[in-house]
Amino acid sequence: AAAIIASSSGDTILVAGSPVAYSAALTLNKALTIIGPGYNPNKQNPLIATISGAINLMVGGSTLMGFNISSTISLVSGTTFNDVAIRRNYFSFDGGVEIQDTTANLTISENYFYGTPGFSIIDIATTKNHKNMQIVNNIFTSAQPFYIAVILPTNYIPITFAHNLIISGSNNQQLISSSWVQLFSGYNNFSSYILRNA
């Protein structure tokens, strides 16, 4: 949090891995690139950077990558978010992304979402306009039977949901929640994904 306060818009912050989670709530009120060591560092005695406190984005222009996230990244209502990237993170248990307001050029890619039954992994405001939103090349899974809940708008500017791997927790459980029906509207590109049972 101190690094964010001391930074200026456009800065890059490198976060070291730690055996202790970063539990303080983070508020990004300036455009920053924040990079962790990755959720599976390829080195001897690797340390990841786990964020367990809430992450609130107040402005656009930020990139968040390379973290283990067990909380929610919220794009807070009241702002139009341009050019936000959430990439190469591991979202565990109740971790996810909540998009409360209008977006343009938002990318959610190359993340590993380990879902919890009953929680929305990606929740997008259905009353707002979204332009060029890309949800691509992610993995969605869980170790137990669950319903993946990615809630998307049905009647606004197109959202691309493509090239994602979706793995169910059990051979005898329904994989897709009723929320996913919305993905099949003509306004969204729902393509080139893989569904399989674990």
N, C-alpha and C positions, 0 to 999 in steps of 0.2 A: 504493500500500500504506500509506503514512503517513496518508493521509486516512481510510482504513478503521480504522486503529488509533486515531486521534484521535476518531472519531465515536462517537455513542451510538445505541442501537437506536431506529429510527424516523426517523433523519436521512436527508436527501437529499444525494447527492454529485454534482456536475456535473463531468464530465471533459472537458477541452479536447482538440481535435484536435492531432496532433503528427506531424511527418515521421518520427519514430522510434517503433517499436512499444513498447508497454508489455509487457516480457518477463518481469517478475517474477511468480512464482506468487502468486495471490490467494486468501486464505482468508476467507470471510464467516462469522463466528461470531456475528453479530448481524443483526437484520432491518434492511436498508438498501434505499433506492431509489438506483440508480446509473445516471446518464443520460449518454450520450456525445453527440456532435454529429450522429449519424446516419451511415449508411454511404454516403450520397450527398448531402452537404450542398448545398443550392441557394444558393450564394453565390460571390463572386469569390475565386479562389485558395483553394478549400476544403481543409481538412485533416480527415482522418478520425481516429478513435481506434482503433488496432489493438491487440488483446490477443493476444499470442502465448504467454503463460505460462498454465499450468493454472489453472482457476477452480474452487475447491472450496467448495460451500455446505454449511455445518455445521448451519444452523437454517433454519426456514421464515420466511415473511413478507417476502421480498426481491423486488425487481424489478430486472431488468437489461435495459437497452434502449439502442439507438443506437450499437452498436459493430460493428467488423469483427473477427470472432473466428476465429483460425486454430488454436485449441486446443479442449480439451473442457471444457464446464461439467459438473461432477460433483456430483450430490446424493448426498453421501457416506453409506455404510451406517452405521446406528446411530441414525438420527434419523427421526422422522415429519415430513415436510415439508408444512406447511399454507400456502396462499396465496402461492405462488411464481409470478411472471410473467417469462417470457423473451420479449421482444417487439422487433420492428423492428430486428433485428440481421442482419448478413451473415456467414454461416458459410462460410469458404473452405477448400478442400482437406481437411485432416484435422479440421476443426472439427465439433463436434456436441454432443449432450446425452446424458449417461449418468445414468440414474435408478436408484440402487442400493437405495432403501428405499421405505417406504410414503409415499403422498402423498394430499393432499386439496386440491382447488381449485388444481391446477397448470394454468397456461395457457402454451402455446407457440404464439404467433400472430404473423402479419405478418413472419415472418423469410424470408430468402432463403438457401437451403442449396445451396451449390455443392459437390457431392459428389465424393469420390475413390473409384474402384473398389476394392472390398475392405474399405471402412470402413463402420461403422454410423453413419448420420446421427443417428438417435435410438434409443437402446437402453434399454429399460425392463425393470426386474427382473421376471421372470416368476413369482417366488415370493412377491411382496408384493401387498398390497391397494392399489388405487388408486380414489379416489372423486372423481368430477367432474373428470376430466382432459380438457382440451380441446386438441387439436392442430388448429388451424384457420387458414385464410387464409394459408398459407405457400406458397412456391415451392420446388420441389425440382428441381435440374438439374445438368448437367455439360457440359463442352465435349468430352468423349470418351465412347466407349461405356462404360456402367457399369450396375451393378445398384444401385438404391436399396435400402438396408436400413433399414427402420424396423421394429424388432422389438417386438412388442406381446404382452402376456399373452393367453391364450385362456380362462381359467377364473376370472376374478376380476371385481371391480366394473367396470361399463362405462367404456370410454374412447371419446370422440368424436373421430373423425378425419374432418373435413369441410371442404369448400370450399377444398381445396388444389389447386394447379396442379403437375402432375408431368410434366416434359419429359425425354424420353430424349435420349441423346447421338448416336444414329444411327438411320437408318430401318431398318437390318437387324439391330439388336440387341434382345434381349429386354429389356423395360423393368423388369419387376417381379421381384425375387428371390423365392426360395421362402419367405423369411421372411414375405412379405406374405400368404401363405395364411392365416396366423393371424388376420389382420384380418377375415376373413369369418365368424368364429365369431358365434354369437348373442349373445355378451356385449358386443360392441363395435359402435358405430355408425360404419360406413364408408360415407359417402354424399357426394353432391354434389361429387365431385372431377372433375378434368379430366385425362385422359391424352392426350398427343400427342407425336409425333416431331418433333424439331427440324428 
